[in-house]
Amino acid sequence: MAMEALTYDRALAYKDEFPPREYETWQPRKVLLVLLEIDPFADKDSSLAVGVEKEYGKPAPEMKSLGSEVVLSMKVLKKHYDALGSYLHIQSLKHSKTGEGLDFKRFRNRCGDITEFINKVLSSSVFNCTLGRFMSIKCIECGNSIRKRIPVGEKIFEAKCYNCMATYIVTDDGAGNFKQAPHQLKVKCGGTGCHHEIVVWQHELEVGRHWKCPECSGVNAFALGVTYEKASNN
């Protein structure tokens, strides 16, 4: 429960970027995977310091430490969280038949390791520090404001509106300017002789979705396809 609480608390620090549908996810490892998609440094320890620049754009010669933060990492979750399940639930029939008992000494040692690490997290002088560069986009589909963290070192990246799921391709021109374009595609009607095209969002390309062509009145649908070639006579 302590590991779960720390992971959920970490997610709250990213609430403006965290997809609302993910709030229904209770497994901490799945929650942390979402956070790592948002910020690759979400599970990394960090230190925070400030200083006054003597020359603009160059690090200050003197920095004052504000503290450090130890974060519950994916590595720790993978090592300990799932392993606790064998002690929290009834043994399986397989283990009962083979006579394999629970190693309570090993369990006590594991709990001690977890407690030691959690104490380090809770003793951090800085807590849930999530600094970053951000940009805002107004979704042309629903009007929602999209707050996007700018990935470090990436010139082209995707921004998603979690209200309507529309996505945008964002390009950094290198001078601090960002251009965004709707992630859309043109799809041609499949009717013979019909050349009408519609524009669809990337997230709308799902098997089963369909539309009626306004030109020929035929119904088009996205579907999985299989191609066939006749056997060669050679």
C-alpha positions in Angstrom: 0.0 0.0 0.0 2.9 2.4 0.7 4.3 1.8 -2.8 0.9 2.3 -4.3 0.3 5.5 -2.4 3.7 6.9 -3.5 3.0 6.1 -7.1 -0.5 7.6 -7.1 0.9 10.7 -5.4 3.6 11.0 -8.1 0.8 10.8 -10.7 -1.0 13.8 -9.1 2.1 15.9 -9.7 1.5 15.3 -13.5 -2.3 15.7 -13.3 -2.4 18.3 -16.1 -0.7 15.9 -18.4 -2.0 12.6 -17.1 -4.8 11.0 -19.3 -8.1 11.0 -17.3 -8.8 7.4 -18.3 -5.7 6.2 -16.5 -7.1 7.3 -13.1 -9.0 4.0 -13.2 -5.7 2.1 -13.3 -4.7 0.9 -9.8 -1.6 -1.1 -10.5 1.4 1.1 -9.7 3.6 -0.3 -12.4 1.1 0.6 -15.1 0.6 4.1 -13.7 4.4 4.6 -13.7 4.6 3.4 -17.3 2.2 6.2 -18.3 4.3 8.7 -16.3 7.4 7.6 -18.1 5.7 8.2 -21.4 5.0 11.7 -20.3 8.4 12.3 -18.7 11.3 9.9 -19.1 12.7 11.3 -15.8 9.6 10.6 -13.7 11.2 7.8 -11.7 14.7 9.3 -11.4 16.3 10.9 -8.3 17.1 14.6 -8.6 18.7 17.5 -6.8 17.5 21.1 -7.0 19.8 24.2 -6.8 19.4 27.9 -7.7 21.8 30.7 -8.4 22.1 34.2 -9.9 23.6 34.3 -13.4 26.4 36.9 -13.8 26.1 36.4 -17.6 22.8 35.6 -19.3 22.6 32.1 -20.6 25.6 30.8 -18.5 25.3 28.8 -15.3 25.7 30.8 -12.1 29.1 30.6 -10.5 27.5 30.0 -7.1 24.6 27.6 -6.6 22.6 27.1 -3.5 21.2 23.7 -2.9 17.5 23.4 -2.1 17.6 19.7 -1.5 17.4 16.3 -3.2 14.6 13.9 -3.9 14.6 10.1 -3.9 11.8 8.7 -6.1 10.1 5.3 -6.1 11.5 3.9 -9.3 10.3 1.3 -11.8 13.3 -0.9 -10.9 12.2 -1.0 -7.2 8.5 -1.7 -8.2 9.6 -4.6 -10.5 11.8 -6.1 -7.8 9.4 -5.9 -4.9 5.8 -5.2 -5.7 4.8 -8.3 -7.6 6.9 -10.5 -5.3 4.7 -9.5 -2.3 1.7 -11.3 -4.0 2.8 -14.8 -3.0 2.5 -13.7 0.7 -0.7 -11.7 0.4 -2.7 -14.5 -1.3 -3.5 -18.2 -0.6 -0.9 -20.5 -2.1 -1.8 -22.1 -5.4 -2.7 -25.7 -5.7 0.5 -26.4 -7.5 2.6 -25.1 -4.5 0.4 -27.0 -2.0 0.8 -30.3 -3.8 4.6 -29.9 -4.1 4.8 -29.0 -0.4 6.6 -25.7 -1.1 6.2 -23.5 1.9 6.6 -19.8 2.3 10.0 -18.5 3.3 9.0 -16.0 6.0 12.6 -15.1 6.8 13.1 -14.1 3.2 9.8 -12.2 3.3 10.9 -10.3 6.4 14.1 -9.3 4.8 12.2 -8.1 1.7 9.9 -6.0 3.8 12.9 -4.6 5.5 14.4 -3.6 2.2 11.2 -2.0 1.1 10.8 -0.1 4.3 14.3 1.2 4.1 13.8 2.6 0.6 10.3 4.1 1.4 11.9 5.9 4.4 14.5 7.4 2.0 11.7 8.6 -0.3 9.6 10.1 2.5 12.7 11.8 4.0 13.5 13.7 0.8 13.9 17.4 1.3 12.3 18.0 -2.1 9.1 16.2 -3.0 7.5 15.6 -6.4 9.6 18.0 -8.3 8.5 17.9 -11.9 10.3 20.8 -13.7 10.1 21.0 -17.5 9.4 23.1 -20.6 5.8 23.3 -21.7 3.7 24.5 -24.5 0.0 24.9 -25.0 -2.1 24.0 -28.0 -5.8 24.7 -28.5 -7.5 21.7 -30.0 -9.3 22.5 -33.2 -11.6 19.5 -32.8 -13.1 20.3 -29.3 -11.5 23.6 -28.2 -9.8 22.0 -25.2 -6.4 23.4 -24.1 -3.6 20.9 -24.5 -0.6 21.3 -22.1 2.4 19.4 -23.6 5.8 18.8 -22.0 8.5 19.4 -24.6 10.7 16.3 -24.9 14.4 16.9 -24.4 16.4 16.6 -27.6 13.4 15.8 -29.9 12.6 18.1 -32.8 9.4 16.3 -33.8 6.9 14.9 -31.3 3.2 14.2 -30.8 0.7 16.1 -28.6 -2.6 14.5 -27.7 -5.9 16.0 -26.6 -7.2 13.7 -23.8 -10.6 15.2 -24.1 -11.4 14.1 -27.7 -8.2 12.0 -28.4 -7.2 14.2 -31.4 -3.4 14.2 -32.0 -1.0 16.8 -33.4 2.5 16.6 -34.8 4.6 19.3 -33.3 7.9 20.5 -35.0 10.6 22.5 -33.3 12.3 24.8 -35.8 15.4 25.1 -33.6 14.8 28.8 -32.7 12.4 28.1 -29.9 9.4 28.2 -32.2 7.0 25.3 -32.5 4.6 24.6 -35.3 1.7 22.1 -34.8 -0.3 20.3 -37.5 -3.3 18.1 -37.0 -2.4 14.4 -37.4 -4.9 13.7 -40.1 -5.0 11.7 -43.3 -6.9 11.8 -46.5 -8.9 8.7 -47.3 -10.5 8.1 -50.7 -13.9 6.5 -51.2 -13.5 2.8 -52.2 -16.3 3.0 -54.8 -15.4 2.3 -58.4 -15.1 5.5 -60.3 -15.7 7.6 -57.1 -12.9 10.1 -56.3 -14.4 11.7 -53.2 -12.0 12.1 -50.3 -12.6 12.6 -46.6 -10.1 13.7 -43.9 -9.8 11.6 -40.7 -7.8 11.9 -37.6 -5.1 9.3 -36.9 -7.0 8.0 -33.9 -10.1 7.4 -36.0 -8.3 4.7 -38.1 -10.0 1.8 -36.3 -11.4 -1.5 -37.7 -15.1 -1.2 -37.9 -15.4 2.6 -38.2 -17.4 3.6 -41.3 -18.8 6.5 -43.1 -21.3 7.2 -45.9 -19.8 8.8 -49.0 -21.6 12.1 -49.8 -20.9 11.7 -53.5 -21.9 8.1 -54.3 -23.8 7.3 -51.1 -21.8 4.1 -50.7 -20.7 3.0 -47.2 -16.9 2.7 -46.6 -15.5 1.0 -43.6 -12.0 0.4 -42.2 -11.2 -3.3 -42.1 -8.3 -5.7 -41.9 -7.5 -7.0 -45.4 -5.9 -10.1 -46.9 -4.3 -10.2 -50.4 -4.3 -13.3 -52.5 -2.1 -14.4 -55.4 -2.8 -17.5 -57.5 -0.2 -20.2 -57.4 2.5 -20.0 -60.1 2.5 -22.7 -62.8 6.3 -22.8 -62.7 
